[in-house]
Amino acid sequence: MKDIRILVGSVYGGALMTARAIKQTLDTEGYSVQVLENPVLSDITSDTSPLLVCTSTTGQGEVPGNLLPFYVALREQLPQQPGRPFGIIVLGDSSYGDTFCGAGELMEEALYETAARKVGETLCIDALETQEPESEALPWVREWVAAVFV
Ligand SMILES: Cc1cc2nc3c(=O)[nH]c(=O)nc-3n(C[C@H](O)[C@H](O)[C@H](O)COP(=O)(O)O)c2cc1C
């Protein structure tokens, strides 16, 4: 089974809806996707499946509150995940300037510190450009899974 765990960070539900749309699509294509709405570190240390971060950005380039405990624990404990594939989808709003999609950068840095391996470029979805983040996320995720499960 091709397992994927999605780590969700969302304030108003956009990133959560995007993660659910990804699950709905991939589950019908032979993948087994788990959407983690309130992830904890043991969700990733208990297995080795590829990780997909699907988070929005809040505050001034910060990680949403539901993902923050995971992020803090990851940074503090740095459980080593050598070579583990991960991808990043981040929602933001380019009117925030320098902090645009900042939560994606924070998650990426933290995962790199665990020696995990990023697959694909970060997908940055700009709320100024689209009202339907899933319409950008689904084509991206198809390429991502193709690169992860080669
Ligand atoms: C209070 C607040 C702060 C935000 N700060 C940022 C930010 O620093 N950088 C950014 O790119 N987007 C920022 N955004 C935009 C959100 O990330 C964007 O609207 C996203 O689509 C929301 O997704 P969600 O519904 O999953 O929370 C902010 C939005 C709000 C309401």
The ligand as an ORCA input file, in Angstrom:
! r2SCAN-3c Opt
* xyz 0 1
  C      -4.303     37.105     10.523
  C      -3.745     36.566      9.226
  C      -2.372     36.571      9.048
  C      -1.818     36.090      7.847
  N      -0.451     36.131      7.677
  C       0.072     35.718      6.499
  C       1.478     35.788      6.272
  O       2.257     36.228      7.102
  N       1.958     35.342      5.079
  C       1.143     34.848      4.099
  O       1.644     34.478      3.031
  N      -0.211     34.772      4.291
  C      -0.755     35.173      5.465
  N      -2.113     35.117      5.652
  C      -2.963     34.589      4.563
  C      -3.394     33.137      4.747
  O      -2.287     32.268      4.841
  C      -4.252     32.731      3.523
  O      -5.417     33.525      3.503
  C      -4.621     31.249      3.525
  O      -5.290     30.956      2.323
  C      -5.518     30.881      4.703
  O      -5.648     29.467      4.729
  P      -6.489     28.725      5.858
  O      -7.946     28.920      5.505
  O      -6.104     27.274      5.775
  O      -6.125     29.292      7.186
  C      -2.672     35.596      6.821
  C      -4.066     35.604      7.032
  C      -4.598     36.088      8.204
  C      -6.097     36.151      8.356
*
